Amino acid sequence: MFVCVFVCVCVCVIVCMFVCMCLQTVYNWQFVYCLKLWGLVLCEVSDSSLRPLLYPLVQVVIGTIQLQLSARYHPLRLHLVRVLLQLADKTGTFIPVAPYLLEVGG
């Protein structure tokens, strides 16, 4: 129970920091790898106590994808789309990723 509360607090802190950060602070590989790590944790842990963290993580990833739409950040956005696809596959949750792939391809 303590671990779940700690993880929830960490995700909430990340979301709050996300709102306050400038673009260059969010669009770096360290932040992307952090999101990838959380995605892997939620994919691999079968404990249902971590299931409530799926929605906040998806919202942070989608918010990061939508933050800057320039072509310069397409590789970063594709890595984040991969995180969403892995989450959708492993958890059985529908996460719409087509709009983000079409923006990159179009």
N, C-alpha and C positions, 0 to 999 in steps of 0.2 A: 504494500500500500504506500509506504514511504517513497519507494522508487517511482511509482506512478505519479505521485504528487510532485516530486522533484522534477520529473520529466515534463509534466504539465507547466510547471513554473518556468522551466528553461525555454519551452516553446513559446510561452507568453512573452517572455523577455525578448526572444528573437523577433517576435511579431512587433512588439513595441519599438525595439531598436530599428527594425526595418522601416517603420514610418518616419523615424527621425534621421536616418542615414542619407547621405548624399549619394548620387548615382555611382560614383567611382568606388565608394565603399561597398556597395552592394554588388556591383558588377565586377567581381574579381573571383579568381579561382578558389580562393580559400572559402568564400561564402558558398560557392557552388558545391565544393567537396563536402562542406558541412551539411548541405541539403541532401546530397547523395548518401552520406552516412546515415542520416535520419531515415531516409527512404529504405536503405538496406536493413536497418534495425526493425522498422515496421514490417518489412517483407519477411524477414527471417524468424522473428519472434512470434511464436504461435500463441503467446499469452494474450488473452482477451482483455486484460487490463490496459494494454497499450493501444487498443483499437480506437479509443476516443481521440488519440493524437493524430489520426489519419486526416481528418478534416482540416485542422489548423495547418498541418504540413502542406497539404494540397493548396490551401489558400496562399501560403507564403510562396510556394513555387509558382503558382499562376500569377501572383502579384509581381514577382521578379521577372517573369516572362513578359508581362505587359508594361513594365516600367519604361523601357526604351525600345522603340520599334525600328531603329536604324539597322541597316545591313551589317554594320560593323560588329554587332553583337549576335549575329545568327548562330555561330558555333556554340556560344554559351547557351543560347535559347534551346538549341537542339539537345544539349546535354540535360537541360531541365525537363524537356519533353520526354526524354528517355526515363528520367526518374518517375514521371507521372505514369508512363506506360508500364514500368515495373510494378508500381504500386497497384495499378488497376489489375494487372495480371495476377499478382500474388494474393491480393486481398479479395478479389472478386467484386470490386467496387467499380461502378461506371464513373470514369473521369473523362470528360470531353477534351480530346487533344487535337482533333481535326482542325479547328480554327487556327491554332498556333502553328501547325505544320503548313497550312495553306498560306499563312502570312509569310513564312520563310520561303516557301516555294514560289510565291507570286510576285 
